[in-house]
Amino acid sequence: MNKPFAQRCQDLVKVIEDFPAKELHTIFPWLVESIFGSLDGVLAGWNLRSLQGRVSPVEYSVAMEFLDPGGGPMMKLVYKLQAEDYKFDFPVSYLPGPVKASIQERVLPDSPLYHNKVQLPAPGGLGLHLALNPFEYYMFFFALSLITQKPLPGALHIRTSDCAYFILVDRYLSWFLPTEGSVLPPLSSSPGGPSPSPAPRTPAMPFASYGLHHTSLLKRHVSHQTSVNADPASHEIWRSETLLQVFVEMWLHHYSLEMYQKMQSPHAKESFMPSEEHVLAVRLLLKHLHAFSNSLRPEQASPSAHSHAASPLEEFKRAAVPRFVQQKLYLFLQHCFGHWPLDASFRAVLEMWLSYLQPWRYAPEKQALSSDSQARGVSERWAPFVQENLLIYTKLFLGFLSRALRTDLVSPKNALMVFRVAKVFAQPNLAEMIQRGEALGPELRKLVIPHRQHRLFTAPTFTGSFLSSWPPAVTDASFKVKSHVYSLEGQDCKYTPMFGPEVRALLSEAQLAQLTLALGTAQDENGKKQLPDCVVGEDGLILTPLGRYQIINGLRRFDIEYQGDSELQPIRSYEIASLVRLLFRLSSAINHRFAGQMAALCSRADFLGSFCRYHLLEPGLSGRRLLSPVGRGRAANRARGPRLSLRFLGSYRTLLTLLLAFFVASLFCVGPLLCALLLVLGYVLYAVAMTLLTERGKLHQL
């Protein structure tokens, strides 16, 4: 471990090739942790998220070759251990929240990824853990390193697409979820040696029913895990299934339906917040899954055309998105839309959402389309996808609309996001497809789906393949849309149509007219800019939705004035801080020492009293413009006695004026002492005049 990185990897390659699996399996967990870092984030590993080819070309090239899925030394080690059927313990405590909670309650998660793997804690031994085969163990660490490993301080300006980790994600997806051909078998770990046999899969479910959610939903106790009955016909894709399930579980399954419903409360506290890199990795996964599913042969694309002659890979292509991704992605997006900061970083979430909404962008025929065919809009072949993902189009659109109304649209980055969404939803035929799906909206409340059975700590009987008791694929579009809505939102959901009157009332013509008028720089009768739109309530001014929009977008604002004690207001940028503090202490000492005398002088009714009141009393608060009605009730309590204020001498402006006056006086051969006397005399004359004018103004008001 003390050798240079390249030499270290060369030594590891020699160890992997020369030593038998019996000895290699003892160092395998250590090696995986040294590459991807520890699950608690303490050990950083190889920092694949910060490793770039243009910055560290040698280390980058060595790491990518070592971890290559098509024949890299690390994959050879995985398959070498796989052939011997070794198992490795993975702590349940590091799994995503819903999975961890389910297993800790002794209930098997719905995903088949965990079946036959949960190990109950032995007395004095480890806690709950999973017994994983080498490929699963490797992929668990690889996927979780995106979440557990924090980026280095200097990695903030690194382009994600150039990082070794994200390039490896793309390579693994391309290798194990190929868009052309089939998944290549694992290479033999040694020349002439036996090819490693695939790990036993969990009992395989028929892919024809992958697109639906189980109607019985029996909850199985972890002590009643079914025995493995591997399906030989599907051995060729067990790695593809594992890779996809691991990525989906580790990256998306951080929120359950129950947790999502609790998160609707404004007082709910969030336990997991994805990073921008996390979202970018999910988008990469979604884009590849669309390309993977769209590479299906046309005769195998429809569930009704499913036949026993279809290969497991073709069946898996059709089932991958609806079976494994849809529900978890919906909850993941719902959380991001509701909790992501209102800034430009939301662009990553937005593009992930828009990528999922447009599978036609990743269809093989897209590159061959002419401009005329593109002008015709979204093909009707995508109508089933739109209907089966209706909520991801409609409810998330409403979530984005809510964000947009609270966002600073003066910012070009925020305005661009609105434009991107509008451009996608304005594609010809797309709105019509959504409306056809929403035509079932009024009937959704009438849909009756069999209630879920109670959580029974018993296992269903499996005969032949996993979940073979699932219903056949449903071709009725009406039931598809309804079951989709209830599977994502729960039995008590109330669907709000995207094109219904409730949503249209959010960007109404009256409000649009107001917003249009607000875009100008309208002025009131006095030529001043108008205040934001608001109403007067019991506790003061209350902004209307239009007023909030005006403030957020910088169209209007309140004129803020300091209305507290003038001596205690914050030090301004045009004042000398140390001098202001010194003058405040001096004036405070004088005011404390001569408070009685100043009060007596100000109470006199002659000219001397008026002269002292002009200098020692602040202007009446009644003459100030109070900005909040709340202040009126407190104004009477703010009256202060006479006091001397020397703060004006701490201003750069005052000192510069005095220096300029002495400089001009010196040009006329007037000394500093005489100049000071002239300034004092001039001010006394000015103060006498102002005193007379002030008193005359008061008499006129009376």
DRENBA-978757 format. One record per residue (C-alpha): y, x, z; residue number from 1. Coordinates in Angstrom, 2 decimals, decimal comma. Example, Ala and Ser with C-alpha at 12.3 -4.5 7.8 and 13.67 -1.06 7.14 Angstrom:
BEGIN
        c2        c1        c3     n
     -4,50     12,30      7,80     1
     -1,06     13,67      7,14     2
//
This chain:
BEGIN
        c2        c1        c3     n
      0,00      0,00      0,00     1
      2,32      3,00      0,33     2
      1,90      3,96     -3,33     3
      4,35      2,96     -6,07     4
      3,85     -0,56     -7,40     5
      2,31      0,43    -10,73     6
     -0,12      2,89     -9,11     7
     -1,04      0,31     -6,49     8
     -1,99     -2,21     -9,18     9
     -4,04      0,39    -11,05    10
     -6,00      1,12     -7,88    11
     -6,56     -2,60     -7,33    12
     -7,90     -2,96    -10,88    13
    -10,41     -0,17    -10,22    14
    -11,46     -1,74     -6,90    15
    -11,97     -5,15     -8,54    16
    -14,11     -3,65    -11,29    17
    -16,20     -1,31     -9,13    18
    -16,95     -3,27     -5,95    19
    -19,33     -6,22     -5,64    20
    -18,23     -9,73     -4,68    21
    -19,83     -9,32     -1,26    22
    -17,21     -6,72     -0,32    23
    -14,32     -8,13     -2,38    24
    -14,40    -11,54     -0,71    25
    -13,27    -10,00      2,60    26
    -10,02     -8,65      1,10    27
     -9,33    -11,62     -1,21    28
     -7,16    -13,63      1,29    29
     -5,18    -10,49      2,14    30
     -4,64     -9,70     -1,54    31
     -3,48    -13,24     -2,36    32
     -1,05    -13,17      0,56    33
      0,28     -9,75     -0,40    34
      1,08    -11,09     -3,90    35
      2,51    -14,53     -3,15    36
      3,69    -14,00      0,41    37
      2,56    -15,63      3,62    38
      2,57    -19,39      4,11    39
      5,11    -19,12      6,93    40
      7,52    -17,25      4,65    41
      7,60    -14,08      6,79    42
      5,90    -11,86      4,20    43
      7,69    -11,93      0,84    44
      4,87    -10,56     -1,32    45
      5,83     -9,38     -4,80    46
      9,00    -11,52     -5,00    47
      7,94    -12,99     -8,33    48
     10,91    -15,38     -8,31    49
     13,29    -12,39     -8,37    50
     11,30    -10,12    -10,71    51
     12,84     -9,89    -14,20    52
     11,81     -7,92    -17,26    53
     15,32     -6,77    -18,18    54
     16,01     -5,56    -14,63    55
     12,65     -4,02    -13,67    56
     10,67     -3,69    -16,92    57
      7,82     -1,57    -15,54    58
      7,13     -3,70    -12,45    59
      7,52     -6,88    -14,49    60
      5,05     -5,77    -17,15    61
      2,49     -4,61    -14,58    62
      2,73     -7,82    -12,53    63
      2,44    -10,11    -15,56    64
     -0,59     -8,22    -16,86    65
     -2,24     -8,23    -13,43    66
     -1,81    -12,00    -12,97    67
     -2,40    -13,06    -16,58    68
     -4,61    -16,19    -16,76    69
     -6,48    -15,10    -19,87    70
     -8,10    -11,96    -18,56    71
     -5,91    -10,37    -15,94    72
     -7,61     -8,43    -13,11    73
     -6,69    -11,10    -10,54    74
     -8,36    -13,87    -12,54    75
    -11,41    -11,65    -13,04    76
    -11,60    -11,30     -9,27    77
    -11,29    -15,07     -8,84    78
    -14,16    -15,75    -11,26    79
    -16,24    -12,95     -9,75    80
    -16,00    -14,61     -6,33    81
    -16,42    -18,04     -7,88    82
    -19,86    -17,11     -9,19    83
    -21,03    -16,42     -5,64    84
    -19,70    -19,73     -4,28    85
    -17,53    -18,20     -1,55    86
    -15,22    -20,46      0,48    87
    -11,88    -19,62      2,08    88
    -10,10    -21,43      4,90    89
     -6,67    -22,93      4,24    90
     -4,74    -24,40      7,23    91
     -3,94    -28,10      6,93    92
     -0,66    -27,49      8,77    93
      0,86    -25,91      5,63    94
      0,09    -28,85      3,34    95
      2,84    -31,31      2,30    96
      3,90    -33,80      4,98    97
      2,06    -36,98      3,87    98
     -1,18    -35,07      3,22    99
     -1,02    -33,27      6,54   100
     -0,29    -36,50      8,42   101
     -3,16    -38,31      6,71   102
     -5,72    -35,60      7,47   103
     -4,50    -35,25     11,06   104
     -5,12    -38,99     11,44   105
     -8,68    -38,30     10,21   106
     -8,07    -40,24      6,98   107
     -8,86    -38,67      3,62   108
     -5,90    -38,49      1,22   109
     -6,21    -40,46     -2,01   110
     -6,25    -37,35     -4,19   111
     -9,79    -36,13     -4,98   112
     -8,45    -32,59     -4,60   113
     -9,12    -32,74     -0,84   114
    -12,46    -34,52     -0,85   115
    -15,44    -32,57      0,50   116
    -13,07    -29,83      1,70   117
    -11,72    -31,01      5,06   118
    -13,33    -29,11      7,94   119
    -13,07    -30,52     11,45   120
    -12,03    -27,97     14,08   121
    -14,82    -26,37     16,03   122
    -14,47    -25,83     19,80   123
    -12,44    -22,68     20,28   124
    -12,10    -22,18     16,54   125
     -9,48    -22,87     13,91   126
     -7,65    -26,18     13,69   127
     -8,08    -28,57     10,81   128
     -8,50    -26,63      7,61   129
     -9,73    -26,93      4,04   130
    -12,70    -24,98      2,67   131
    -11,46    -23,94     -0,79   132
    -13,21    -22,09     -3,57   133
    -11,48    -18,92     -4,87   134
     -9,71    -20,64     -7,78   135
     -8,35    -23,39     -5,53   136
     -7,30    -20,92     -2,85   137
     -5,45    -18,78     -5,41   138
     -3,66    -21,79     -6,94   139
     -2,69    -23,23     -3,54   140
     -0,89    -20,00     -2,67   141
      0,65    -19,67     -6,14   142
      2,08    -23,21     -6,06   143
      3,26    -23,13     -2,45   144
      5,06    -19,80     -2,86   145
      7,73    -21,73     -4,77   146
      8,51    -23,60     -1,54   147
      7,63    -21,23      1,27   148
      9,31    -18,12     -0,13   149
     13,09    -18,10      0,14   150
     15,06    -16,34     -2,64   151
     16,52    -12,96     -1,84   152
     20,30    -12,78     -1,21   153
     20,88    -10,96     -4,50   154
     18,78    -13,43     -6,50   155
     21,38    -16,21     -6,62   156
     22,62    -15,21    -10,07   157
     19,21    -14,70    -11,66   158
     18,34    -16,98    -14,56   159
     15,30    -18,97    -13,57   160
     13,80    -18,93    -17,05   161
     13,69    -15,10    -16,97   162
     11,80    -14,83    -13,66   163
      8,18    -13,71    -13,55   164
      7,14    -16,72    -11,47   165
      8,36    -19,34    -13,92   166
      6,96    -17,47    -16,90   167
      3,61    -17,36    -15,10   168
      3,81    -21,11    -14,46   169
      4,34    -21,64    -18,18   170
      1,43    -19,34    -19,06   171
     -0,94    -21,03    -16,62   172
      0,00    -24,45    -17,97   173
     -0,50    -23,31    -21,56   174
     -3,85    -21,71    -20,74   175
     -5,43    -24,40    -18,58   176
     -3,74    -27,42    -20,20   177
     -3,84    -26,39    -23,87   178
     -2,07    -28,44    -26,50   179
     -4,33    -26,99    -29,18   180
     -8,05    -26,37    -28,97   181
     -9,92    -26,46    -25,69   182
     -9,86    -24,55    -22,43   183
    -11,47    -21,18    -22,91   184
    -14,39    -20,44    -20,57   185
    -13,78    -17,87    -17,83   186
    -14,53    -14,32    -18,86   187
    -17,38    -12,45    -17,27   188
    -16,24    -10,28    -14,40   189
    -18,25     -7,27    -15,57   190
    -19,65     -6,18    -18,96   191
    -23,08     -7,64    -19,46   192
    -22,89     -9,52    -16,17   193
    -23,58    -13,19    -15,74   194
    -20,78    -15,59    -16,57   195
    -19,53    -17,22    -13,36   196
    -20,65    -20,77    -13,00   197
    -17,93    -23,34    -12,45   198
    -17,29    -24,54     -8,96   199
    -18,80    -27,91     -8,15   200
    -16,28    -30,63     -8,79   201
    -15,74    -33,56     -6,56   202
    -17,65    -36,53     -7,93   203
    -15,99    -37,13    -11,27   204
    -14,26    -40,41    -12,01   205
    -14,42    -41,96    -15,47   206
    -11,18    -41,05    -17,17   207
    -11,03    -44,44    -18,87   208
     -9,83    -45,91    -15,59   209
     -7,54    -43,04    -14,65   210
     -4,38    -44,93    -15,56   211
     -4,73    -47,49    -12,77   212
     -4,57    -47,41     -9,01   213
     -7,67    -48,36     -7,08   214
     -7,69    -52,04     -6,14   215
     -9,84    -51,66     -3,05   216
     -8,13    -48,55     -1,67   217
    -10,75    -47,95      1,00   218
     -9,56    -45,33      3,45   219
    -12,30    -42,84      4,13   220
    -12,70    -41,05      7,43   221
    -12,90    -37,27      7,11   222
    -16,31    -37,29      8,80   223
    -17,68    -39,47      6,01   224
    -17,04    -37,26      3,00   225
    -19,44    -37,92      0,17   226
    -21,84    -35,35     -1,12   227
    -20,95    -33,52     -4,31   228
    -22,55    -34,80     -7,45   229
    -21,14    -32,62    -10,19   230
    -20,82    -34,04    -13,67   231
    -22,11    -31,42    -16,13   232
    -20,17    -32,93    -19,02   233
    -16,86    -32,27    -17,31   234
    -17,47    -28,68    -16,21   235
    -15,28    -27,42    -19,00   236
    -12,12    -28,93    -17,50   237
    -12,60    -28,47    -13,76   238
     -9,99    -25,70    -13,75   239
     -7,56    -27,91    -15,70   240
     -8,00    -30,74    -13,22   241
     -7,60    -28,40    -10,27   242
     -4,45    -26,74    -11,64   243
     -2,73    -30,05    -12,33   244
     -3,68    -31,60     -8,99   245
     -2,54    -28,52     -7,06   246
      0,85    -28,43     -8,81   247
      1,39    -32,16     -8,32   248
      0,29    -32,16     -4,68   249
      2,22    -29,05     -3,66   250
      5,41    -29,79     -5,63   251
      5,68    -33,59     -5,69   252
      3,63    -35,09     -2,86   253
      6,23    -34,63     -0,11   254
      6,99    -38,34      0,21   255
      4,68    -41,30      0,67   256
      5,50    -44,92     -0,11   257
      5,82    -45,66      3,61   258
      8,12    -42,66      4,10   259
     10,22    -43,69      1,10   260
     10,70    -47,18      2,51   261
     11,78    -45,71      5,85   262
     14,23    -43,42      4,07   263
     16,19    -46,45      2,83   264
     17,75    -46,60      6,29   265
     21,08    -44,70      6,42   266
     20,10    -43,30      9,85   267
     16,85    -41,74      8,62   268
     16,51    -37,97      8,93   269
     15,01    -36,06      6,05   270
     12,19    -33,60      6,64   271
     11,98    -31,93      3,23   272
     14,67    -31,18      0,66   273
     13,65    -29,53     -2,64   274
     15,61    -26,60     -3,97   275
     17,09    -26,33     -7,45   276
     14,35    -23,85     -8,42   277
     11,75    -26,32     -7,19   278
     13,21    -29,03     -9,44   279
     13,27    -26,68    -12,43   280
      9,59    -25,89    -11,94   281
      8,76    -29,61    -11,83   282
     10,67    -30,13    -15,06   283
      8,66    -27,35    -16,69   284
      5,48    -29,10    -15,55   285
      6,61    -32,49    -16,91   286
      7,62    -31,10    -20,29   287
      4,27    -29,40    -20,71   288
      2,36    -32,49    -19,57   289
      4,10    -34,55    -22,26   290
      3,16    -31,99    -24,88   291
     -0,39    -31,86    -23,45   292
     -0,79    -35,66    -23,54   293
      0,84    -36,00    -26,96   294
     -1,64    -33,53    -28,46   295
     -4,33    -36,20    -28,10   296
     -6,01    -37,22    -31,33   297
     -4,63    -40,56    -32,60   298
     -8,01    -42,27    -32,44   299
     -8,29    -41,35    -28,74   300
     -4,72    -42,21    -27,73   301
     -5,36    -45,84    -26,81   302
     -7,56    -46,90    -23,86   303
     -9,11    -49,59    -26,04   304
    -10,22    -46,91    -28,48   305
    -11,97    -44,93    -25,76   306
    -15,52    -44,09    -26,60   307
    -18,26    -42,05    -25,00   308
    -17,93    -39,55    -27,84   309
    -14,54    -38,41    -26,57   310
    -14,57    -35,03    -24,88   311
    -13,61    -34,71    -21,19   312
    -10,48    -32,80    -22,21   313
     -9,34    -35,65    -24,47   314
     -9,96    -38,17    -21,72   315
     -8,05    -35,97    -19,30   316
     -5,06    -35,76    -21,68   317
     -4,75    -39,53    -21,73   318
     -5,11    -39,87    -17,96   319
     -3,13    -36,87    -16,63   320
      0,34    -38,42    -16,37   321
     -0,39    -42,01    -15,22   322
     -3,22    -41,08    -12,87   323
     -1,90    -37,96    -11,14   324
      1,86    -37,72    -11,72   325
      3,59    -41,09    -12,02   326
      3,70    -42,40     -8,45   327
      4,43    -39,08     -6,76   328
      7,12    -38,25     -9,32   329
      8,80    -41,62     -8,79   330
      9,07    -41,10     -5,03   331
     10,23    -37,51     -5,57   332
     12,99    -38,66     -7,95   333
     14,00    -41,52     -5,67   334
     14,53    -39,07     -2,85   335
     16,54    -36,66     -5,01   336
     18,76    -39,43     -6,37   337
     19,49    -40,68     -2,87   338
     19,94    -37,40     -0,98   339
     21,08    -34,71     -3,43   340
     24,68    -33,50     -2,86   341
     27,34    -35,12     -5,06   342
     28,04    -31,97     -7,05   343
     27,14    -30,37    -10,37   344
     23,83    -28,98     -9,06   345
     22,42    -32,49     -9,59   346
     22,18    -31,54    -13,28   347
     18,76    -29,99    -12,61   348
     17,43    -33,27    -11,19   349
     19,03    -35,23    -14,02   350
     17,44    -33,12    -16,74   351
     14,04    -33,36    -15,04   352
     14,36    -37,16    -15,06   353
     15,53    -37,31    -18,67   354
     12,69    -35,03    -19,76   355
     10,15    -37,42    -18,30   356
     11,86    -40,43    -19,90   357
     11,56    -38,98    -23,40   358
      7,93    -38,06    -24,16   359
      8,70    -38,45    -27,86   360
     10,71    -35,23    -27,70   361
      7,49    -33,33    -27,12   362
      5,31    -35,08    -29,71   363
      3,76    -32,85    -32,42   364
      5,36    -34,88    -35,20   365
      8,87    -34,46    -33,77   366
      9,46    -31,21    -35,61   367
      8,48    -32,79    -38,91   368
     10,82    -35,77    -38,57   369
     13,69    -36,01    -41,00   370
     17,21    -37,03    -40,03   371
     16,64    -40,48    -41,55   372
     13,58    -41,15    -39,42   373
     15,39    -39,89    -36,32   374
     18,20    -42,35    -37,00   375
     15,69    -45,17    -36,74   376
     15,37    -44,39    -33,04   377
     12,43    -44,49    -30,65   378
      9,16    -45,48    -32,32   379
      7,29    -48,58    -31,21   380
      4,31    -46,40    -30,31   381
      6,19    -45,48    -27,12   382
      6,64    -49,07    -25,96   383
      3,51    -48,92    -23,69   384
      4,84    -45,76    -22,03   385
      8,24    -47,39    -21,39   386
      6,61    -50,50    -19,93   387
      4,18    -48,55    -17,74   388
      7,09    -46,46    -16,39   389
      9,62    -49,28    -16,19   390
     10,95    -48,47    -12,71   391
     11,52    -44,83    -13,63   392
     13,80    -46,07    -16,40   393
     15,53    -48,97    -14,65   394
     15,69    -48,42    -10,90   395
     16,52    -44,75    -11,24   396
     19,22    -45,65    -13,75   397
     20,77    -47,86    -11,07   398
     20,48    -44,95     -8,62   399
     22,31    -42,70    -11,05   400
     24,97    -45,37    -11,61   401
     25,57    -45,50     -7,86   402
     25,99    -41,71     -7,77   403
     28,32    -41,70    -10,77   404
     30,69    -44,20     -9,13   405
     30,99    -41,84     -6,14   406
     31,39    -38,64     -8,16   407
     34,50    -36,76     -9,22   408
     34,41    -37,55    -12,95   409
     37,48    -35,40    -13,57   410
     35,11    -32,44    -13,30   411
     33,74    -31,68    -16,81   412
     30,28    -30,89    -15,40   413
     30,04    -34,28    -13,70   414
     31,39    -36,09    -16,77   415
     28,80    -34,31    -18,90   416
     25,99    -35,73    -16,76   417
     27,26    -39,26    -17,39   418
     27,41    -38,50    -21,09   419
     23,84    -37,13    -21,08   420
     22,44    -40,30    -19,48   421
     24,44    -42,56    -21,77   422
     23,24    -40,65    -24,83   423
     19,59    -40,93    -23,83   424
     19,69    -44,64    -23,03   425
     21,70    -45,35    -26,18   426
     18,87    -44,23    -28,45   427
     18,03    -47,05    -30,90   428
     15,15    -49,31    -29,82   429
     14,96    -47,90    -26,28   430
     17,09    -50,61    -24,67   431
     15,08    -53,28    -26,48   432
     11,82    -51,81    -25,17   433
     13,18    -51,84    -21,61   434
     14,38    -55,43    -22,00   435
     10,96    -56,52    -23,24   436
      9,42    -54,99    -20,16   437
     12,03    -56,64    -17,97   438
     11,29    -60,01    -19,50   439
      8,62    -60,17    -16,79   440
     11,25    -59,59    -14,09   441
     11,56    -63,21    -12,91   442
      7,77    -63,44    -12,71   443
      7,26    -60,29    -10,66   444
      7,70    -62,18     -7,40   445
      4,94    -64,57     -8,47   446
      2,40    -61,82     -9,03   447
     -0,52    -61,97     -6,61   448
     -2,44    -58,76     -6,13   449
     -5,42    -58,65     -3,77   450
     -4,36    -57,37     -0,38   451
     -5,49    -53,93      0,62   452
     -8,52    -53,84      2,82   453
     -8,21    -52,50      6,33   454
     -8,69    -48,85      6,99   455
    -12,42    -48,61      7,38   456
    -13,87    -45,36      8,59   457
    -16,73    -45,69      6,14   458
    -17,31    -44,19      2,76   459
    -17,88    -46,16     -0,42   460
    -21,16    -45,71     -2,19   461
    -20,83    -43,36     -5,14   462
    -23,38    -43,63     -7,86   463
    -23,10    -41,06    -10,59   464
    -19,38    -40,36    -10,80   465
    -16,38    -40,46     -8,53   466
    -14,51    -43,77     -8,39   467
    -16,92    -45,33    -10,89   468
    -16,23    -48,63     -9,15   469
    -12,67    -48,59    -10,49   470
    -11,87    -51,47    -12,85   471
    -11,88    -50,93    -16,60   472
     -8,67    -50,05    -18,35   473
     -6,26    -52,98    -18,48   474
     -4,76    -53,71    -21,87   475
     -2,68    -56,77    -20,92   476
      0,96    -55,56    -21,03   477
      2,12    -58,25    -18,61   478
     -0,24    -57,21    -15,86   479
      0,41    -53,53    -16,55   480
      4,12    -53,89    -15,85   481
      3,58    -55,99    -12,75   482
      0,94    -53,71    -11,27   483
      3,15    -50,71    -12,07   484
      6,06    -52,18    -10,10   485
      3,94    -53,06     -7,08   486
      2,07    -49,76     -7,06   487
      5,36    -47,84     -6,87   488
      7,45    -50,17     -4,71   489
      4,90    -51,96     -2,55   490
      3,88    -55,58     -2,16   491
      7,26    -56,73     -0,80   492
      9,47    -55,32     -3,55   493
     12,27    -57,35     -5,09   494
     12,89    -56,18     -8,61   495
     16,47    -56,16     -9,94   496
     16,51    -56,18    -13,75   497
     18,57    -53,41    -15,31   498
     20,04    -55,86    -17,83   499
     20,41    -58,69    -15,32   500
     23,65    -60,27    -14,05   501
     23,55    -58,39    -10,72   502
     23,72    -55,01    -12,41   503
     26,25    -56,10    -15,01   504
     28,54    -57,15    -12,15   505
     28,73    -53,42    -11,10   506
     30,86    -52,20    -14,24   507
     32,55    -55,80    -14,70   508
     35,38    -56,37    -17,22   509
     37,94    -56,99    -14,47   510
     37,07    -53,72    -12,74   511
     36,96    -51,85    -16,03   512
     40,45    -53,14    -16,78   513
     41,67    -51,92    -13,39   514
     40,09    -48,51    -13,89   515
     41,64    -48,24    -17,34   516
     45,08    -49,03    -15,95   517
     44,56    -46,49    -13,18   518
     44,02    -43,71    -15,70   519
     47,75    -43,73    -16,46   520
     50,44    -42,32    -14,21   521
     51,88    -45,71    -13,31   522
     55,01    -45,56    -11,22   523
     56,50    -48,04     -8,79   524
     60,04    -49,38     -8,73   525
     61,44    -46,28     -7,00   526
     59,94    -43,94     -9,59   527
     57,32    -42,60     -7,19   528
     53,59    -42,57     -7,87   529
     51,76    -45,53     -6,48   530
     49,51    -45,23     -3,44   531
     45,73    -45,72     -3,83   532
     44,61    -49,33     -3,91   533
     44,02    -50,52     -0,34   534
     44,34    -53,46      2,02   535
     45,77    -53,60      5,55   536
     43,15    -54,21      8,21   537
     43,23    -54,37     11,99   538
     42,85    -50,59     12,32   539
     45,11    -49,60      9,47   540
     44,81    -49,15      5,72   541
     41,35    -49,71      4,21   542
     40,56    -48,32      0,76   543
     39,08    -50,68     -1,80   544
     36,36    -49,45     -4,22   545
     39,12    -48,99     -6,79   546
     41,13    -46,96     -4,29   547
     38,16    -44,68     -3,56   548
     37,69    -44,16     -7,29   549
     41,40    -43,28     -7,67   550
     41,26    -40,69     -4,87   551
     37,96    -39,12     -5,97   552
     39,25    -38,66     -9,51   553
     42,71    -37,47     -8,47   554
     44,53    -40,44    -10,00   555
     46,45    -41,37     -6,85   556
     46,86    -39,99     -3,36   557
     48,55    -40,61     -0,03   558
     51,64    -38,54      0,82   559
     50,53    -36,73      3,95   560
     53,26    -35,77      6,44   561
     52,98    -34,14      9,84   562
     54,09    -36,65     12,47   563
     53,15    -34,91     15,68   564
     55,16    -32,60     17,92   565
     57,22    -30,39     15,59   566
     56,84    -27,46     17,97   567
     53,04    -27,70     17,89   568
     52,48    -28,17     14,17   569
     50,31    -25,52     12,47   570
     51,98    -22,27     11,52   571
     53,03    -22,45      7,88   572
     52,49    -19,86      5,18   573
     56,26    -19,24      5,05   574
     56,42    -18,38      8,78   575
     55,72    -15,16     10,69   576
     52,86    -16,12     13,01   577
     53,53    -13,60     15,80   578
     57,29    -14,33     15,78   579
     56,72    -18,10     15,87   580
     54,47    -17,74     18,93   581
     57,01    -15,46     20,66   582
     59,90    -17,85     19,98   583
     57,80    -20,78     21,24   584
     57,17    -19,03     24,56   585
     60,86    -18,14     24,87   586
     62,09    -21,66     24,09   587
     59,46    -23,15     26,44   588
     60,70    -20,93     29,27   589
     64,32    -21,94     28,62   590
     63,44    -25,63     28,43   591
     61,49    -25,43     31,69   592
     64,29    -23,54     33,48   593
     67,24    -25,68     32,31   594
     65,58    -29,08     31,74   595
     67,82    -30,84     34,29   596
     71,05    -29,41     32,94   597
     70,14    -30,28     29,32   598
     69,28    -33,85     30,32   599
     72,61    -34,21     32,13   600
     74,58    -32,90     29,15   601
     72,79    -35,20     26,72   602
     73,48    -38,24     28,92   603
     77,25    -37,79     28,72   604
     79,17    -40,33     26,63   605
     81,83    -37,94     25,35   606
     81,88    -35,58     22,37   607
     80,08    -32,84     24,33   608
     77,21    -35,20     24,98   609
     77,00    -36,09     21,29   610
     77,11    -32,41     20,36   611
     74,22    -31,63     22,76   612
     72,16    -34,63     21,62   613
     72,51    -33,48     17,99   614
     70,97    -30,10     18,86   615
     68,54    -30,88     21,68   616
     67,02    -34,25     20,71   617
     64,61    -34,85     17,82   618
     65,42    -37,61     15,31   619
     64,18    -41,00     16,48   620
     60,60    -41,81     15,47   621
     61,82    -45,17     14,31   622
     63,53    -43,40     11,46   623
     60,30    -41,84     10,24   624
     58,02    -43,46      7,71   625
     54,76    -44,13      9,53   626
     51,80    -43,91      7,14   627
     49,33    -45,82      9,30   628
     49,85    -49,12     11,15   629
     47,93    -47,58     14,04   630
     50,85    -45,25     14,70   631
     53,27    -48,06     15,43   632
     51,57    -48,87     18,72   633
     51,77    -45,25     19,82   634
     55,32    -44,49     18,73   635
     56,85    -45,64     21,97   636
     54,80    -43,13     23,93   637
     55,98    -40,16     21,84   638
     59,61    -40,06     23,06   639
     60,44    -36,58     24,37   640
     63,35    -35,26     26,48   641
     66,00    -32,79     25,30   642
     64,75    -29,32     24,49   643
     65,75    -26,18     22,64   644
     63,80    -25,16     19,52   645
     64,04    -21,62     18,16   646
     61,19    -21,95     15,66   647
     63,55    -21,88     12,67   648
     64,18    -18,19     13,39   649
     60,51    -17,41     12,65   650
     60,81    -18,47      9,00   651
     60,85    -15,89      6,22   652
     63,44    -18,05      4,50   653
     65,84    -17,98      7,50   654
     65,49    -14,24      8,03   655
     65,94    -13,53      4,31   656
     69,08    -15,68      4,26   657
     70,55    -13,77      7,23   658
     69,75    -10,41      5,65   659
     71,31    -11,53      2,40   660
     74,44    -12,67      4,27   661
     74,80     -9,29      6,04   662
     74,26     -7,48      2,73   663
     76,97     -9,50      0,97   664
     79,32     -8,98      3,94   665
     78,79     -5,21      3,77   666
     79,93     -5,26      0,14   667
     83,29     -6,57      1,38   668
     83,45     -3,98      4,19   669
     82,67     -6,57      6,88   670
     80,69     -5,09      9,77   671
     77,55     -6,67     11,25   672
     79,29     -7,86     14,45   673
     82,13     -9,53     12,59   674
     79,68    -11,04     10,12   675
     77,63    -12,50     12,99   676
     80,76    -14,00     14,56   677
     81,73    -15,56     11,22   678
     78,23    -17,06     10,81   679
     78,35    -18,53     14,33   680
     81,82    -19,94     13,73   681
     80,76    -21,43     10,43   682
     77,74    -23,09     12,01   683
     79,82    -24,50     14,89   684
     82,19    -26,11     12,39   685
     79,23    -27,50     10,46   686
     77,63    -28,83     13,69   687
     80,90    -30,49     14,78   688
     81,19    -32,21     11,41   689
     77,56    -33,38     11,49   690
     77,98    -34,65     15,07   691
     81,00    -36,74     14,08   692
     79,20    -38,12     11,03   693
     76,10    -38,92     13,06   694
     78,02    -40,78     15,73   695
     80,01    -42,68     13,11   696
     76,78    -43,68     11,40   697
     75,37    -45,03     14,68   698
     78,53    -47,04     15,32   699
     78,34    -48,45     11,80   700
     74,74    -49,56     12,37   701
     75,74    -51,31     15,59   702
//
